[in-house]
Amino acid sequence: MPKQEIINPWWKQLWPWLLISGPAIAMLGCAITIWLAFTSYPDLSIRDGVLKQGLKVEQVRK
């Protein structure tokens, strides 16, 4: 009579966790980057006398 193998549930095996860890680390890095972008580098207001047209910022001469 052959021995029956004991099969562990999927969460107790190594391979699913190795496959999940890559995208999970990427999502965590993305979340940290977004959080840093909003908290550390807020948009600064443009001073009076400065005109922004597209990507070009010019000082308006009076």
WOJO-V71250 format. One record per residue. PHI is phi in degrees with one decimal (* if undefined). OMEGA is omega as a letter, one per 40 degrees, with the letter a starting at -180 (NA if undefined). D_LAST is the distance of its C-alpha to the last C-alpha in Angstrom with 2 decimals. Layout:
phi = (PHI,PHI)
omega = (OMEGA,OMEGA)
d_last = (D_LAST,D_LAST)
//
This chain:
phi = (*,-74.4,-74.4,-91.8,-81.4,-89.4,-101.8,-75.6,-62.6,-62.8,-75.8,-99.6,-102.4,-80.0,-60.0,-59.7,-70.3,-67.2,-72.5,-77.3,-64.1,-61.9,-62.6,-66.2,-66.4,-64.6,-66.5,-64.7,-62.6,-64.8,-63.1,-65.6,-63.5,-64.1,-62.0,-64.5,-64.2,-82.5,-95.8,-93.4,-128.3,-70.9,-65.1,-93.1,-72.8,-83.2,-68.3,-64.8,89.2,-119.4,-114.4,-111.1,-125.3,67.7,-92.8,-95.5,-114.7,-125.1,-88.4,-81.9,-91.6,-102.7)
omega = (a,i,i,i,i,a,i,i,a,a,i,i,a,a,i,a,i,i,a,a,a,i,i,i,i,i,i,i,i,i,i,i,i,i,i,a,a,a,a,a,i,i,i,i,i,a,i,i,i,a,i,i,a,i,a,i,a,i,a,i,a,NA)
d_last = (97.83,94.28,91.94,89.05,85.62,83.56,80.17,77.43,74.77,71.54,69.58,72.11,71.70,69.30,67.94,66.08,64.21,63.29,61.97,60.01,58.50,56.20,54.25,54.37,52.75,50.04,49.32,49.18,46.74,44.52,44.61,43.74,40.81,39.42,39.96,38.18,35.21,34.76,35.56,34.24,31.02,29.29,26.02,23.15,20.34,16.88,14.48,11.56,8.40,11.00,12.29,15.97,17.72,21.37,21.98,18.75,15.96,12.55,9.53,6.46,3.77,0.00)
//
